[in-house]
């Protein structure tokens, strides 16, 4: 797994880890059932506190994107019922409101959304 973290970013490192894993799942780079690095291994790779990685994994677990057990560690969760749809809709609404508040037209917002969706499409697939 190739994660890129920017220590100078205003986005907290735990959030960057969470976001990169979500993007990897969306692109098909992290298939269902794939084991993620252990908390200690990932923390060591980035020379960060293990609590930072734990926080990222905790978020992913709460969102139903990973599961953890003593035998297999933390793995990408199987596809299933999405219990966070309402929270996602709320975040999406806020992002759209921010775009509107900054003066973007509907077409600009839709074009930007389509472009971002394209960047997340698994290789060889169509929207």
Backbone as CSV, one residue per row, in Angstrom:
resi,resn,N_x,N_y,N_z,CA_x,CA_y,CA_z,C_x,C_y,C_z
1,UNK,0.846,-1.174,0.000,0.000,0.000,0.000,0.889,1.233,0.000
2,UNK,0.624,2.133,-0.930,1.435,3.332,-1.082,0.637,4.549,-0.621
3,UNK,0.897,4.986,0.602,0.214,6.157,1.146,1.143,7.357,1.084
4,UNK,0.587,8.486,0.714,1.359,9.722,0.748,0.757,10.630,1.802
5,UNK,1.599,11.069,2.722,1.186,11.940,3.812,1.994,13.229,3.706
6,UNK,1.322,14.357,3.883,1.996,15.654,3.858,2.034,16.220,5.271
7,UNK,3.189,16.141,5.940,3.263,16.630,7.319,3.049,18.139,7.441
8,UNK,3.156,18.873,6.340,2.963,20.325,6.367,1.529,20.735,6.052
9,UNK,0.701,19.764,5.712,-0.693,20.050,5.375,-1.466,20.491,6.617
10,UNK,-2.437,21.388,6.431,-3.288,21.753,7.565,-4.244,20.614,7.966
11,UNK,-4.393,19.623,7.087,-5.230,18.459,7.396,-4.463,17.554,8.355
12,UNK,-5.066,17.180,9.481,-4.371,16.310,10.435,-3.909,15.011,9.775
13,UNK,-2.796,14.491,10.245,-2.218,13.286,9.646,-3.177,12.106,9.729
14,UNK,-3.885,11.944,10.841,-4.827,10.824,10.943,-5.901,10.930,9.868
15,UNK,-6.338,12.155,9.560,-7.360,12.362,8.530,-6.786,12.069,7.149
16,UNK,-5.522,12.445,6.921,-4.880,12.137,5.641,-4.787,10.631,5.435
17,UNK,-4.416,9.900,6.478,-4.333,8.440,6.380,-5.704,7.868,6.050
18,UNK,-6.724,8.301,6.784,-8.090,7.840,6.546,-8.516,8.138,5.117
19,UNK,-8.270,9.372,4.666,-8.690,9.779,3.325,-7.986,8.973,2.240
20,UNK,-6.672,8.737,2.380,-5.936,7.970,1.364,-6.442,6.530,1.307
21,UNK,-6.785,5.950,2.438,-7.308,4.578,2.438,-8.674,4.536,1.766
22,UNK,-9.536,5.505,2.066,-10.853,5.565,1.419,-10.680,5.696,-0.094
23,UNK,-9.764,6.553,-0.531,-9.516,6.717,-1.968,-8.995,5.423,-2.581
24,UNK,-8.125,4.718,-1.870,-7.615,3.441,-2.369,-8.711,2.401,-2.528
25,UNK,-9.655,2.387,-1.595,-10.799,1.473,-1.705,-11.636,1.857,-2.917
26,UNK,-11.910,3.155,-3.067,-12.747,3.627,-4.178,-12.135,3.300,-5.529
27,UNK,-10.811,3.384,-5.638,-10.131,3.110,-6.909,-9.919,1.620,-7.160
28,UNK,-10.198,0.801,-6.166,-9.963,-0.630,-6.314,-8.529,-1.025,-6.028
29,UNK,-7.717,-0.083,-5.558,-6.327,-0.381,-5.216,-6.235,-1.166,-3.907
30,UNK,-7.245,-1.017,-3.069,-7.331,-1.758,-1.809,-8.599,-2.603,-1.859
31,UNK,-8.495,-3.818,-2.366,-9.689,-4.656,-2.513,-10.225,-5.140,-1.172
32,UNK,-11.496,-5.490,-1.179,-12.150,-6.034,0.010,-11.360,-7.238,0.505
33,UNK,-11.116,-7.278,1.801,-10.377,-8.386,2.398,-8.881,-8.166,2.488
34,UNK,-8.358,-7.144,1.829,-6.914,-6.893,1.888,-6.528,-6.408,3.276
35,UNK,-5.439,-6.944,3.760,-4.941,-6.574,5.081,-4.183,-5.257,4.985
36,UNK,-4.437,-4.380,5.943,-3.706,-3.122,6.043,-2.492,-3.325,6.941
37,UNK,-1.495,-2.463,6.817,-0.344,-2.580,7.722,-0.795,-2.448,9.178
38,UNK,-0.055,-3.064,10.067,-0.376,-2.915,11.485,-0.191,-1.454,11.891
39,UNK,-0.798,-1.099,12.995,-0.670,0.271,13.500,0.801,0.617,13.688
40,UNK,1.543,-0.275,14.312,2.967,-0.009,14.563,3.767,0.097,13.274
41,UNK,3.477,-0.776,12.314,4.219,-0.747,11.049,3.972,0.557,10.297
42,UNK,2.716,0.977,10.219,2.408,2.212,9.496,2.970,3.426,10.231
43,UNK,2.871,3.418,11.551,3.440,4.517,12.337,4.951,4.587,12.131
44,UNK,5.600,3.432,12.114,7.041,3.397,11.892,7.434,3.884,10.513
45,UNK,6.628,3.546,9.507,6.929,3.960,8.131,6.911,5.475,7.975
46,UNK,6.061,6.138,8.747,5.954,7.600,8.654,6.594,8.320,9.836
47,UNK,7.194,7.565,10.745,7.797,8.141,11.947,6.790,9.024,12.691
48,UNK,5.595,8.452,12.908,4.549,9.169,13.635,4.111,8.332,14.831
49,UNK,3.370,8.938,15.720,2.876,8.261,16.903,1.848,7.196,16.499
50,UNK,1.951,5.990,17.050,0.959,4.959,16.736,-0.481,5.385,17.033
51,UNK,-0.672,6.272,18.001,-2.026,6.746,18.313,-2.646,7.472,17.120
52,UNK,-1.805,8.083,16.286,-2.295,8.774,15.091,-2.882,7.771,14.103
53,UNK,-2.177,6.670,13.891,-2.669,5.620,12.996,-3.908,4.966,13.599
54,UNK,-3.884,4.726,14.897,-5.053,4.137,15.563,-6.289,4.996,15.366
55,UNK,-6.122,6.305,15.443,-7.259,7.205,15.264,-7.820,7.084,13.849
56,UNK,-6.940,6.992,12.855,-7.386,6.819,11.466,-8.128,5.497,11.307
57,UNK,-7.565,4.423,11.846,-8.205,3.112,11.750,-9.536,3.099,12.500
58,UNK,-9.600,3.791,13.640,-10.858,3.871,14.393,-11.948,4.552,13.571
59,UNK,-11.589,5.627,12.862,-12.563,6.305,11.998,-13.063,5.362,10.909
60,UNK,-12.135,4.663,10.266,-12.495,3.733,9.193,-13.382,2.602,9.719
61,UNK,-13.076,2.134,10.911,-13.878,1.070,11.529,-15.287,1.583,11.833
62,UNK,-15.381,2.795,12.375,-16.692,3.383,12.693,-17.525,3.599,11.435
63,UNK,-16.858,3.842,10.311,-17.546,4.048,9.035,-17.855,2.730,8.332
64,UNK,-17.420,1.613,8.912,-17.688,0.309,8.322,-16.803,-0.030,7.137
65,UNK,-15.680,0.676,6.991,-14.801,0.436,5.850,-13.703,-0.578,6.141
66,UNK,-13.377,-0.777,7.409,-12.411,-1.805,7.795,-12.963,-2.573,8.987
67,UNK,-12.448,-3.772,9.160,-12.743,-4.576,10.343,-11.412,-5.038,10.922
68,UNK,-11.390,-5.228,12.218,-10.159,-5.631,12.895,-10.453,-6.816,13.794
69,UNK,-9.565,-7.808,13.721,-9.630,-8.899,14.690,-8.217,-9.377,14.975
70,UNK,-8.075,-10.098,16.072,-6.751,-10.512,16.530,-6.041,-11.416,15.526
71,UNK,-6.790,-12.219,14.801,-6.181,-13.188,13.886,-5.662,-12.540,12.605
72,UNK,-6.497,-11.719,11.956,-6.101,-11.184,10.648,-5.702,-9.720,10.672
73,UNK,-5.781,-9.071,11.809,-5.429,-7.656,11.877,-6.547,-6.797,11.303
74,UNK,-6.173,-5.675,10.714,-7.155,-4.760,10.130,-7.217,-5.000,8.631
75,UNK,-8.417,-5.284,8.140,-8.613,-5.574,6.718,-9.743,-4.710,6.170
76,UNK,-9.719,-4.520,4.852,-10.797,-3.799,4.187,-12.063,-4.639,4.338
77,UNK,-13.121,-4.002,4.809,-14.375,-4.709,5.098,-15.059,-5.171,3.817
78,UNK,-15.806,-6.277,3.916,-16.601,-6.694,2.760,-17.694,-5.663,2.491
79,UNK,-18.132,-5.613,1.248,-19.225,-4.695,0.903,-20.466,-5.122,1.670
80,UNK,-21.212,-4.161,2.117,-22.416,-4.478,2.872,-23.295,-3.260,3.000
81,UNK,-24.189,-3.325,3.958,-25.087,-2.200,4.196,-24.284,-0.996,4.661
82,UNK,-24.607,0.136,4.097,-23.919,1.371,4.439,-24.744,2.114,5.465
83,UNK,-24.254,2.164,6.681,-25.010,2.788,7.766,-24.721,4.275,7.897
84,UNK,-23.753,4.778,7.144,-23.346,6.176,7.257,-23.903,7.050,6.137
85,UNK,-24.876,6.576,5.388,-25.380,7.330,4.234,-25.933,8.696,4.628
86,UNK,-26.647,8.786,5.720,-27.222,10.071,6.138,-26.124,11.060,6.508
87,UNK,-25.097,10.598,7.192,-23.985,11.480,7.555,-23.248,11.945,6.303
88,UNK,-23.088,11.048,5.333,-22.435,11.417,4.079,-23.248,12.478,3.345
89,UNK,-24.558,12.308,3.298,-25.422,13.296,2.641,-25.271,14.663,3.304
90,UNK,-25.155,14.680,4.600,-24.984,15.931,5.331,-23.653,16.596,4.974
91,UNK,-22.575,15.805,4.916,-21.263,16.363,4.536,-21.286,16.870,3.104
92,UNK,-21.957,16.130,2.219,-22.059,16.546,0.821,-22.813,17.866,0.715
93,UNK,-23.898,17.974,1.444,-24.684,19.214,1.430,-23.822,20.399,1.874
94,UNK,-23.016,20.198,2.913,-22.142,21.266,3.401,-21.103,21.644,2.349
95,UNK,-20.517,20.650,1.681,-19.542,20.942,0.620,-20.187,21.721,-0.521
96,UNK,-21.385,21.326,-0.900,-22.091,22.044,-1.964,-22.417,23.474,-1.529
97,UNK,-22.811,23.635,-0.283,-23.102,24.975,0.235,-21.846,25.836,0.233
98,UNK,-20.700,25.251,0.581,-19.440,25.996,0.551,-19.124,26.457,-0.865
99,UNK,-19.314,25.571,-1.831,-19.048,25.938,-3.224,-19.949,27.088,-3.653
100,UNK,-21.219,26.994,-3.322,-22.164,28.068,-3.653,-21.781,29.362,-2.941
101,UNK,-21.401,29.266,-1.672,-21.029,30.444,-0.889,-19.811,31.151,-1.482
102,UNK,-18.962,30.387,-2.166,-17.785,30.967,-2.822,-18.090,31.445,-4.237
103,UNK,-19.348,31.350,-4.633,-19.762,31.905,-5.913,-19.690,30.967,-7.097
104,UNK,-19.464,29.683,-6.878,-19.413,28.757,-8.006,-20.813,28.513,-8.554
105,UNK,-20.893,28.455,-9.867,-22.160,28.165,-10.534,-22.420,26.659,-10.479
106,UNK,-23.678,26.279,-10.679,-24.047,24.866,-10.626,-23.217,24.039,-11.601
107,UNK,-23.014,24.538,-12.819,-22.230,23.788,-13.808,-20.793,23.591,-13.329
108,UNK,-20.202,24.610,-12.731,-18.838,24.481,-12.211,-18.776,23.410,-11.119
109,UNK,-19.771,23.402,-10.260,-19.805,22.423,-9.177,-19.955,21.012,-9.744
110,UNK,-20.881,20.851,-10.684,-21.099,19.529,-11.283,-19.881,19.062,-12.061
111,UNK,-19.235,19.973,-12.798,-18.023,19.616,-13.541,-16.905,19.186,-12.590
112,UNK,-16.748,19.932,-11.492,-15.716,19.583,-10.513,-16.013,18.227,-9.876
113,UNK,-17.281,17.977,-9.563,-17.663,16.693,-8.970,-17.407,15.548,-9.950
114,UNK,-17.762,15.749,-11.217,-17.538,14.714,-12.235,-16.049,14.430,-12.393
115,UNK,-15.238,15.485,-12.385,-13.789,15.304,-12.512,-13.243,14.492,-11.331
116,UNK,-13.649,14.849,-10.125,-13.171,14.126,-8.947,-13.644,12.675,-8.960
117,UNK,-14.859,12.452,-9.401,-15.371,11.088,-9.498,-14.544,10.278,-10.494
118,UNK,-14.164,10.908,-11.603,-13.313,10.238,-12.587,-11.975,9.826,-11.981
119,UNK,-11.408,10.671,-11.112,-10.109,10.340,-10.516,-10.209,9.169,-9.547
120,UNK,-11.421,8.863,-9.103,-11.613,7.764,-8.155,-12.086,6.476,-8.809
121,UNK,-12.355,6.521,-10.102,-12.847,5.332,-10.790,-11.753,4.287,-10.883
122,UNK,-12.085,3.028,-10.602,-11.099,1.964,-10.762,-10.584,1.923,-12.197
123,UNK,-9.338,1.559,-12.346,-8.722,1.480,-13.665,-9.521,0.535,-14.550
124,UNK,-9.812,0.979,-15.761,-10.525,0.148,-16.725,-12.029,0.168,-16.579
125,UNK,-12.545,0.981,-15.682,-13.997,1.024,-15.516,-14.545,2.331,-16.051
126,UNK,-15.836,2.324,-16.283,-16.511,3.535,-16.731,-17.505,3.944,-15.670
127,UNK,-17.771,5.262,-15.633,-18.767,5.759,-14.679,-20.130,5.351,-15.093
